[in-house]
Amino acid sequence: MENRILADAHNLKKLIREAEALADEAIIAMARLKQAMLTARQNPEIEVNTGQRALVRLTEAESQALSMSTSLLRVHDELSKVSRIYAGPDTGGQTTIPPTDLAPTPAERERLRA
C-alpha cells in the first residue's frame, strides 16, 4: 500500500507543477498579446482609441488567469500538507508558501462577498 501512496504522491507532484506551468504560460501568452496589440495601435494610421475595449477585456482575462494561478498555489499548499501526513517527509525540500501569497486578492474578496 505504501508504494501506491508514494506513486500517487509523485504523480500529484508532477501534475500540480504541470498545471502551474500551464497557468504561467497562459499569463505569458496574454502579456505577449497585449504587447502586440499596443504596438499595433502605435501605427500613425490607427486612432489611439482603437482596440481599447479589447485591451480592457484582455486585462480582465489576465486578472482571471492570475486568480487561477493563485488558486493553483493554494491547491499546491494543501497537497503539501496532505503529503506530510500520508507520504511522509520528502527527500527533497518541502514546499513552503508564504501565507501572504495565499491570501485572496481584493477582486477575489469582492467575488466572495457577492
NUPATI-320670 format. One record per atom (N, C-alpha, C): chain; x, y, z; residue number from 1. Coordinates in steps of 0.02 Angstrom, whole numbers, plus 50000, padded with zeros to 5 digits. Layout:
REM NUPATI-320670
> A:X:Y:Z:NUM;
...
This chain:
REM NUPATI-320670
> A:50041:49940:50000:1;
> A:50000:50000:50000:1;
> A:50043:50063:50000:1;
> A:50100:50060:50036:2;
> A:50143:50117:50040:2;
> A:50171:50137:49972:2;
> A:50185:50088:49929:3;
> A:50209:50103:49862:3;
> A:50156:50141:49822:3;
> A:50093:50123:49832:4;
> A:50039:50158:49796:4;
> A:50035:50231:49819:4;
> A:50042:50243:49884:5;
> A:50040:50311:49910:5;
> A:50098:50351:49881:5;
> A:50156:50321:49879:6;
> A:50214:50355:49851:6;
> A:50206:50370:49777:6;
> A:50179:50322:49740:7;
> A:50167:50331:49668:7;
> A:50116:50387:49657:7;
> A:50063:50387:49697:8;
> A:50012:50440:49691:8;
> A:50042:50508:49707:8;
> A:50084:50510:49759:9;
> A:50115:50574:49779:9;
> A:50160:50600:49723:9;
> A:50198:50557:49691:10;
> A:50242:50578:49636:10;
> A:50201:50603:49577:10;
> A:50146:50567:49562:11;
> A:50103:50587:49507:11;
> A:50071:50656:49521:11;
> A:50046:50665:49582:12;
> A:50015:50729:49600:12;
> A:50066:50786:49597:12;
> A:50126:50772:49620:13;
> A:50180:50823:49618:13;
> A:50194:50844:49546:13;
> A:50197:50795:49502:14;
> A:50210:50809:49431:14;
> A:50152:50849:49401:14;
> A:50091:50828:49416:15;
> A:50032:50861:49386:15;
> A:50020:50931:49412:15;
> A:50033:50943:49476:16;
> A:50023:51011:49501:16;
> A:50074:51058:49470:16;
> A:50135:51034:49463:17;
> A:50186:51076:49430:17;
> A:50168:51090:49357:17;
> A:50140:51040:49324:18;
> A:50119:51049:49255:18;
> A:50062:51100:49251:18;
> A:50014:51095:49296:19;
> A:49958:51143:49296:19;
> A:49983:51213:49310:19;
> A:50029:51220:49357:20;
> A:50057:51286:49373:20;
> A:50095:51314:49313:20;
> A:50132:51272:49279:21;
> A:50170:51294:49220:21;
> A:50123:51316:49164:21;
> A:50069:51280:49155:22;
> A:50020:51299:49103:22;
> A:49987:51365:49120:22;
> A:49972:51376:49184:23;
> A:49943:51440:49204:23;
> A:49992:51497:49189:23;
> A:50056:51485:49205:24;
> A:50107:51536:49190:24;
> A:50112:51548:49115:24;
> A:50110:51495:49075:25;
> A:50114:51502:49003:25;
> A:50055:51544:48976:25;
> A:49996:51533:49004:26;
> A:49937:51572:48983:26;
> A:49948:51646:48999:26;
> A:49975:51661:49057:27;
> A:49988:51731:49076:27;
> A:50041:51761:49030:27;
> A:50092:51723:49014:28;
> A:50144:51747:48968:28;
> A:50115:51760:48899:28;
> A:50073:51714:48875:29;
> A:50042:51722:48809:29;
> A:49999:51785:48807:29;
> A:49962:51798:48860:30;
> A:49920:51858:48862:30;
> A:49963:51921:48864:30;
> A:50019:51918:48899:31;
> A:50064:51976:48901:31;
> A:50092:51991:48831:31;
> A:50110:51938:48795:32;
> A:50134:51947:48726:32;
> A:50079:51977:48682:32;
> A:50018:51951:48691:33;
> A:49962:51976:48652:33;
> A:49950:52050:48666:33;
> A:49952:52069:48730:34;
> A:49942:52139:48748:34;
> A:49997:52183:48717:34;
> A:50058:52159:48720:35;
> A:50113:52197:48691:35;
> A:50103:52206:48616:35;
> A:50082:52154:48582:36;
> A:50071:52158:48510:36;
> A:50013:52205:48494:36;
> A:49961:52203:48535:37;
> A:49904:52248:48524:37;
> A:49924:52321:48533:37;
> A:49963:52334:48585:38;
> A:49985:52403:48597:38;
> A:50033:52427:48543:38;
> A:50076:52382:48521:39;
> A:50123:52400:48468:39;
> A:50085:52415:48403:39;
> A:50036:52374:48388:40;
> A:49997:52383:48326:40;
> A:49959:52450:48327:40;
> A:49936:52470:48384:41;
> A:49897:52531:48385:41;
> A:49941:52594:48387:41;
> A:50006:52585:48391:42;
> A:50052:52642:48386:42;
> A:50063:52664:48314:42;
> A:50036:52626:48267:43;
> A:50040:52644:48197:43;
> A:50006:52713:48189:43;
> A:50040:52761:48156:44;
> A:50011:52828:48149:44;
> A:49944:52828:48111:44;
> A:49930:52777:48072:45;
> A:49868:52774:48034:45;
> A:49810:52747:48076:45;
> A:49824:52726:48137:46;
> A:49773:52698:48180:46;
> A:49756:52749:48235:46;
> A:49691:52756:48249:47;
> A:49671:52802:48303:47;
> A:49692:52773:48370:47;
> A:49709:52817:48417:48;
> A:49736:52795:48481:48;
> A:49686:52754:48523:48;
> A:49621:52763:48510:49;
> A:49571:52726:48550:49;
> A:49554:52658:48519:49;
> A:49584:52642:48462:50;
> A:49571:52578:48429:50;
> A:49590:52520:48474:50;
> A:49544:52474:48481:51;
> A:49557:52414:48520:51;
> A:49554:52423:48596:51;
> A:49530:52481:48618:52;
> A:49529:52494:48691:52;
> A:49486:52442:48728:52;
> A:49427:52427:48700:53;
> A:49384:52377:48733:53;
> A:49417:52308:48734:53;
> A:49453:52292:48681:54;
> A:49488:52228:48679:54;
> A:49543:52226:48733:54;
> A:49578:52282:48742:55;
> A:49629:52285:48794:55;
> A:49598:52278:48864:55;
> A:49541:52309:48874:56;
> A:49508:52304:48939:56;
> A:49489:52231:48952:56;
> A:49461:52199:48901:57;
> A:49441:52128:48909:57;
> A:49502:52083:48920:57;
> A:49556:52098:48885:58;
> A:49617:52058:48894:58;
> A:49643:52067:48965:58;
> A:49640:52128:48991:59;
> A:49663:52141:49059:59;
> A:49620:52102:49109:59;
> A:49555:52098:49096:60;
> A:49511:52058:49139:60;
> A:49531:51984:49136:60;
> A:49546:51960:49076:61;
> A:49567:51891:49067:61;
> A:49633:51878:49104:61;
> A:49679:51926:49101:62;
> A:49742:51919:49137:62;
> A:49730:51915:49213:62;
> A:49685:51955:49237:63;
> A:49668:51954:49308:63;
> A:49639:51887:49328:63;
> A:49596:51860:49285:64;
> A:49566:51794:49299:64;
> A:49620:51739:49297:64;
> A:49667:51745:49251:65;
> A:49721:51696:49247:65;
> A:49765:51699:49309:65;
> A:49778:51759:49333:66;
> A:49818:51767:49393:66;
> A:49781:51739:49454:66;
> A:49715:51748:49455:67;
> A:49674:51720:49508:67;
> A:49677:51643:49505:67;
> A:49675:51615:49445:68;
> A:49680:51543:49436:68;
> A:49748:51519:49461:68;
> A:49800:51557:49445:69;
> A:49867:51539:49467:69;
> A:49871:51538:49543:69;
> A:49841:51587:49575:70;
> A:49839:51591:49648:70;
> A:49801:51532:49677:70;
> A:49746:51513:49645:71;
> A:49707:51456:49668:71;
> A:49748:51391:49662:71;
> A:49785:51385:49608:72;
> A:49829:51326:49600:72;
> A:49883:51325:49654:72;
> A:49907:51384:49672:73;
> A:49956:51389:49726:73;
> A:49926:51364:49792:73;
> A:49863:51380:49802:74;
> A:49828:51355:49862:74;
> A:49820:51280:49859:74;
> A:49805:51253:49800:75;
> A:49799:51181:49792:75;
> A:49867:51149:49809:75;
> A:49920:51178:49783:76;
> A:49987:51153:49796:76;
> A:50001:51152:49871:76;
> A:49983:51206:49905:77;
> A:49992:51210:49977:77;
> A:49954:51155:50013:77;
> A:49892:51144:49994:78;
> A:49851:51091:50026:78;
> A:49880:51022:50013:78;
> A:49902:51010:49951:79;
> A:49933:50946:49935:79;
> A:49997:50934:49975:79;
> A:50034:50988:49986:80;
> A:50095:50982:50027:80;
> A:50078:50960:50098:80;
> A:50023:50988:50124:81;
> A:50002:50969:50192:81;
> A:49981:50896:50194:81;
> A:49944:50874:50143:82;
> A:49921:50805:50140:82;
> A:49981:50758:50134:82;
> A:50030:50778:50094:83;
> A:50088:50734:50083:83;
> A:50127:50724:50147:83;
> A:50129:50774:50190:84;
> A:50165:50767:50253:84;
> A:50132:50715:50298:84;
> A:50066:50709:50292:85;
> A:50029:50661:50333:85;
> A:50033:50591:50304:85;
> A:50022:50584:50239:86;
> A:50016:50517:50209:86;
> A:50079:50491:50176:86;
> A:50119:50535:50148:87;
> A:50178:50512:50111:87;
> A:50242:50518:50152:87;
> A:50238:50551:50208:88;
> A:50298:50559:50249:88;
> A:50344:50612:50220:88;
> A:50400:50623:50252:89;
> A:50445:50675:50229:89;
> A:50474:50659:50160:89;
> A:50477:50709:50118:90;
> A:50504:50702:50051:90;
> A:50580:50706:50056:90;
> A:50614:50674:50010:91;
> A:50687:50677:50010:91;
> A:50710:50746:49987:91;
> A:50667:50781:49948:92;
> A:50684:50849:49926:92;
> A:50658:50898:49977:92;
> A:50666:50962:49962:93;
> A:50642:51014:50007:93;
> A:50566:51018:50008:93;
> A:50539:51034:50065:94;
> A:50467:51043:50071:94;
> A:50447:51108:50036:94;
> A:50386:51108:50009:95;
> A:50360:51168:49978:95;
> A:50337:51214:50033:95;
> A:50365:51273:50036:96;
> A:50345:51322:50086:96;
> A:50317:51382:50048:96;
> A:50253:51396:50060:97;
> A:50220:51451:50027:97;
> A:50201:51502:50080:97;
> A:50226:51564:50074:98;
> A:50209:51615:50123:98;
> A:50134:51627:50125:98;
> A:50105:51635:50185:99;
> A:50033:51647:50191:99;
> A:50009:51706:50150:99;
> A:50051:51757:50142:100;
> A:50030:51815:50103:100;
> A:50017:51798:50030:100;
> A:50052:51747:50004:101;
> A:50041:51726:49935:101;
> A:49976:51688:49926:101;
> A:49949:51663:49981:102;
> A:49887:51625:49979:102;
> A:49826:51668:49995:102;
> A:49837:51729:50017:103;
> A:49782:51773:50036:103;
> A:49742:51793:49974:103;
> A:49676:51800:49981:104;
> A:49636:51820:49923:104;
> A:49653:51890:49901:104;
> A:49651:51901:49837:105;
> A:49662:51968:49810:105;
> A:49599:52009:49823:105;
> A:49603:52076:49816:106;
> A:49543:52117:49825:106;
> A:49485:52095:49779:106;
> A:49501:52077:49717:107;
> A:49449:52055:49671:107;
> A:49417:51990:49695:107;
> A:49458:51944:49721:108;
> A:49431:51881:49747:108;
> A:49387:51893:49808:108;
> A:49409:51939:49851:109;
> A:49368:51956:49910:109;
> A:49300:51983:49890:109;
> A:49301:52026:49838:110;
> A:49237:52053:49812:110;
> A:49191:51998:49787:110;
> A:49219:51951:49749:111;
> A:49179:51896:49722:111;
> A:49151:51853:49778:111;
> A:49191:51843:49831:112;
> A:49168:51802:49887:112;
> A:49111:51835:49925:112;
> A:49112:51902:49927:113;
> A:49058:51939:49961:113;
> A:48993:51936:49922:113;
> A:48998:51932:49855:114;
> A:48937:51934:49814:114;
> A:48896:51871:49819:114;
